[in-house]
Amino acid sequence: MADKPQEIQPPNRLTKKVRKTGGPAPDKAILRALNAAEDLIDSYQGWAVDDLTALWKAYEDHRAESGSAKEILTMFEIAHGIRGEGGSFGFQLISTIGDSLCKFLEGKKALNAAGSEVIKVHILAMRAVFRQNLKGPQPAMERDLRQLLTLLRQKVR
Amino acid sequence: MSGYDFENLKVLVVDDSRPMRSLINSFLHGFGVKDMFEAADADEAYKEVKALNPDIVITDWRMPPTDGLDLVKNIRMDMDSPNPYLPVIMLTGFTELHRVKQARDAGVTAFLAKPISAAALYRRLCTVIDDQRPFVRVGKFFGPDRRAKNRSDQYMGVERRRGH
């Protein structure tokens, strides 16, 4: 017999703790948040270089091991972190490229030579973004890059 | 014009990336939150939930070896959970529809896609505070009502849910 759904109204803790007035206006709160994060955002490129180094190493290990599933998973996990962090720290193009690489790698157990080249293209693209300091919104470039990488992935499944 | 006063809020931030935890904490600090705590994985996070009894949890999804969904399930279902209704915001780079459904079915309160912005985090906090929907217990599910807001108030047709 199917369970009967039980609806429960939880205690309203948040409304008691958070007043809807008395704090800074939303625009001001958001500006303060950005100011608070400024130094951190400026430091991001240093950490990202470490991630790219790890990604390149995983790529080289994968080529040396003839494309084992373990290295593919490692690359996916690094790319997943990069896609989440890039745009969060002002480098939207990094998130775009990282997302494309994740889409290519997810679920794959093996890669051929063409597949390895796809990974290499993604890593080199990320390096170029940092080298040219392509920070901030780049909508046209982002659109073009996304289209290009999608075509590349489709050609090499 | 003034806005939300987050001064008394206690927030737990969970992410295996230290830069990401620092970024979210910086944003929260800018919003006026004073009590912020961190954890780097789901196991550590659940210990902090039991010790600190936070008001909101903001958690990443993928944090090997366990993950954000394991944390949500513990909060919702574990006998020792201090607050099974604890609002949980899932902050993740996974944005595919099936992932959103998976998070919802685990009992997540709200979903926020990475990369994040201060503005998006602010809006999501306000939404979670304003939209405190009822919880539903049915079968193996316990969590916020998964139906769209106000749908149960407006639906005028035959109730076809099992058990009715």
HADDOCK unambig.tbl for C-alpha pairs under 7 A between the chains (distance, minus, plus):
assign (segid A and resid 2 and name CA) (segid B and resid 162 and name CA) 6.14 0.50 0.50
assign (segid A and resid 2 and name CA) (segid B and resid 163 and name CA) 6.29 0.50 0.50
assign (segid A and resid 3 and name CA) (segid B and resid 138 and name CA) 5.94 0.50 0.50
assign (segid A and resid 3 and name CA) (segid B and resid 139 and name CA) 5.74 0.50 0.50
assign (segid A and resid 3 and name CA) (segid B and resid 163 and name CA) 6.36 0.50 0.50
assign (segid A and resid 4 and name CA) (segid B and resid 138 and name CA) 6.46 0.50 0.50
assign (segid A and resid 4 and name CA) (segid B and resid 162 and name CA) 6.53 0.50 0.50
assign (segid A and resid 4 and name CA) (segid B and resid 163 and name CA) 4.53 0.50 0.50
assign (segid A and resid 5 and name CA) (segid B and resid 136 and name CA) 6.50 0.50 0.50
assign (segid A and resid 5 and name CA) (segid B and resid 137 and name CA) 5.75 0.50 0.50
assign (segid A and resid 5 and name CA) (segid B and resid 138 and name CA) 4.58 0.50 0.50
assign (segid A and resid 6 and name CA) (segid B and resid 136 and name CA) 5.52 0.50 0.50
assign (segid A and resid 6 and name CA) (segid B and resid 137 and name CA) 5.07 0.50 0.50
assign (segid A and resid 6 and name CA) (segid B and resid 138 and name CA) 6.36 0.50 0.50
assign (segid A and resid 7 and name CA) (segid B and resid 134 and name CA) 6.52 0.50 0.50
assign (segid A and resid 7 and name CA) (segid B and resid 135 and name CA) 5.75 0.50 0.50
assign (segid A and resid 7 and name CA) (segid B and resid 136 and name CA) 4.58 0.50 0.50
assign (segid A and resid 7 and name CA) (segid B and resid 137 and name CA) 6.53 0.50 0.50
assign (segid A and resid 8 and name CA) (segid B and resid 134 and name CA) 5.63 0.50 0.50
assign (segid A and resid 8 and name CA) (segid B and resid 135 and name CA) 5.02 0.50 0.50
assign (segid A and resid 8 and name CA) (segid B and resid 136 and name CA) 6.09 0.50 0.50
assign (segid A and resid 9 and name CA) (segid B and resid 134 and name CA) 4.67 0.50 0.50
assign (segid A and resid 9 and name CA) (segid B and resid 135 and name CA) 6.18 0.50 0.50
assign (segid A and resid 10 and name CA) (segid B and resid 85 and name CA) 6.47 0.50 0.50
assign (segid A and resid 10 and name CA) (segid B and resid 134 and name CA) 6.40 0.50 0.50
assign (segid A and resid 10 and name CA) (segid B and resid 135 and name CA) 6.83 0.50 0.50
assign (segid A and resid 14 and name CA) (segid B and resid 55 and name CA) 6.90 0.50 0.50
assign (segid A and resid 14 and name CA) (segid B and resid 129 and name CA) 5.92 0.50 0.50
assign (segid A and resid 15 and name CA) (segid B and resid 129 and name CA) 6.57 0.50 0.50
assign (segid A and resid 17 and name CA) (segid B and resid 8 and name CA) 5.78 0.50 0.50
assign (segid A and resid 17 and name CA) (segid B and resid 9 and name CA) 6.26 0.50 0.50
assign (segid A and resid 18 and name CA) (segid B and resid 4 and name CA) 6.73 0.50 0.50
assign (segid A and resid 18 and name CA) (segid B and resid 5 and name CA) 5.69 0.50 0.50
assign (segid A and resid 18 and name CA) (segid B and resid 6 and name CA) 5.52 0.50 0.50
assign (segid A and resid 18 and name CA) (segid B and resid 8 and name CA) 6.72 0.50 0.50
assign (segid A and resid 18 and name CA) (segid B and resid 9 and name CA) 6.81 0.50 0.50
assign (segid A and resid 19 and name CA) (segid B and resid 4 and name CA) 5.78 0.50 0.50
assign (segid A and resid 19 and name CA) (segid B and resid 5 and name CA) 5.22 0.50 0.50
assign (segid A and resid 20 and name CA) (segid B and resid 3 and name CA) 5.95 0.50 0.50
assign (segid A and resid 20 and name CA) (segid B and resid 4 and name CA) 4.25 0.50 0.50
assign (segid A and resid 20 and name CA) (segid B and resid 5 and name CA) 6.21 0.50 0.50
assign (segid A and resid 21 and name CA) (segid B and resid 2 and name CA) 5.42 0.50 0.50
assign (segid A and resid 21 and name CA) (segid B and resid 3 and name CA) 4.84 0.50 0.50
assign (segid A and resid 21 and name CA) (segid B and resid 4 and name CA) 5.11 0.50 0.50
assign (segid A and resid 21 and name CA) (segid B and resid 5 and name CA) 6.14 0.50 0.50
assign (segid A and resid 22 and name CA) (segid B and resid 2 and name CA) 5.67 0.50 0.50
assign (segid A and resid 22 and name CA) (segid B and resid 3 and name CA) 6.18 0.50 0.50
assign (segid A and resid 22 and name CA) (segid B and resid 4 and name CA) 6.53 0.50 0.50
assign (segid A and resid 22 and name CA) (segid B and resid 5 and name CA) 5.56 0.50 0.50
assign (segid A and resid 23 and name CA) (segid B and resid 2 and name CA) 5.58 0.50 0.50
assign (segid A and resid 23 and name CA) (segid B and resid 3 and name CA) 4.75 0.50 0.50
assign (segid A and resid 23 and name CA) (segid B and resid 4 and name CA) 4.91 0.50 0.50
assign (segid A and resid 23 and name CA) (segid B and resid 5 and name CA) 4.00 0.50 0.50
assign (segid A and resid 24 and name CA) (segid B and resid 2 and name CA) 5.20 0.50 0.50
assign (segid A and resid 24 and name CA) (segid B and resid 3 and name CA) 5.12 0.50 0.50
assign (segid A and resid 24 and name CA) (segid B and resid 4 and name CA) 6.97 0.50 0.50
assign (segid A and resid 25 and name CA) (segid B and resid 1 and name CA) 5.87 0.50 0.50
assign (segid A and resid 25 and name CA) (segid B and resid 2 and name CA) 4.36 0.50 0.50
assign (segid A and resid 25 and name CA) (segid B and resid 3 and name CA) 4.32 0.50 0.50
assign (segid A and resid 26 and name CA) (segid B and resid 3 and name CA) 5.80 0.50 0.50
assign (segid A and resid 29 and name CA) (segid B and resid 30 and name CA) 6.04 0.50 0.50
assign (segid A and resid 29 and name CA) (segid B and resid 31 and name CA) 4.82 0.50 0.50
assign (segid A and resid 30 and name CA) (segid B and resid 30 and name CA) 6.99 0.50 0.50
assign (segid A and resid 30 and name CA) (segid B and resid 31 and name CA) 6.64 0.50 0.50
assign (segid A and resid 30 and name CA) (segid B and resid 118 and name CA) 5.83 0.50 0.50
assign (segid A and resid 30 and name CA) (segid B and resid 119 and name CA) 5.81 0.50 0.50
assign (segid A and resid 32 and name CA) (segid B and resid 30 and name CA) 4.66 0.50 0.50
assign (segid A and resid 32 and name CA) (segid B and resid 31 and name CA) 6.88 0.50 0.50
assign (segid A and resid 33 and name CA) (segid B and resid 26 and name CA) 6.28 0.50 0.50
assign (segid A and resid 33 and name CA) (segid B and resid 27 and name CA) 4.24 0.50 0.50
assign (segid A and resid 33 and name CA) (segid B and resid 28 and name CA) 6.81 0.50 0.50
assign (segid A and resid 33 and name CA) (segid B and resid 29 and name CA) 6.70 0.50 0.50
assign (segid A and resid 33 and name CA) (segid B and resid 30 and name CA) 3.73 0.50 0.50
assign (segid A and resid 33 and name CA) (segid B and resid 31 and name CA) 5.99 0.50 0.50
assign (segid A and resid 33 and name CA) (segid B and resid 118 and name CA) 6.37 0.50 0.50
assign (segid A and resid 34 and name CA) (segid B and resid 27 and name CA) 6.64 0.50 0.50
assign (segid A and resid 34 and name CA) (segid B and resid 118 and name CA) 6.69 0.50 0.50
assign (segid A and resid 36 and name CA) (segid B and resid 26 and name CA) 5.40 0.50 0.50
assign (segid A and resid 36 and name CA) (segid B and resid 27 and name CA) 6.67 0.50 0.50
assign (segid A and resid 36 and name CA) (segid B and resid 30 and name CA) 5.87 0.50 0.50
assign (segid A and resid 37 and name CA) (segid B and resid 23 and name CA) 6.10 0.50 0.50
assign (segid A and resid 37 and name CA) (segid B and resid 26 and name CA) 5.17 0.50 0.50
assign (segid A and resid 37 and name CA) (segid B and resid 27 and name CA) 6.47 0.50 0.50
assign (segid A and resid 40 and name CA) (segid B and resid 23 and name CA) 6.85 0.50 0.50
assign (segid A and resid 80 and name CA) (segid B and resid 93 and name CA) 6.76 0.50 0.50
assign (segid A and resid 83 and name CA) (segid B and resid 93 and name CA) 6.68 0.50 0.50
assign (segid A and resid 84 and name CA) (segid B and resid 92 and name CA) 6.99 0.50 0.50
assign (segid A and resid 84 and name CA) (segid B and resid 93 and name CA) 5.03 0.50 0.50
assign (segid A and resid 84 and name CA) (segid B and resid 114 and name CA) 4.77 0.50 0.50
assign (segid A and resid 84 and name CA) (segid B and resid 115 and name CA) 4.69 0.50 0.50
assign (segid A and resid 85 and name CA) (segid B and resid 20 and name CA) 6.90 0.50 0.50
assign (segid A and resid 85 and name CA) (segid B and resid 115 and name CA) 5.92 0.50 0.50
assign (segid A and resid 86 and name CA) (segid B and resid 115 and name CA) 6.82 0.50 0.50
assign (segid A and resid 87 and name CA) (segid B and resid 115 and name CA) 4.93 0.50 0.50
assign (segid A and resid 88 and name CA) (segid B and resid 115 and name CA) 4.51 0.50 0.50
assign (segid A and resid 88 and name CA) (segid B and resid 116 and name CA) 4.92 0.50 0.50
assign (segid A and resid 88 and name CA) (segid B and resid 117 and name CA) 6.04 0.50 0.50
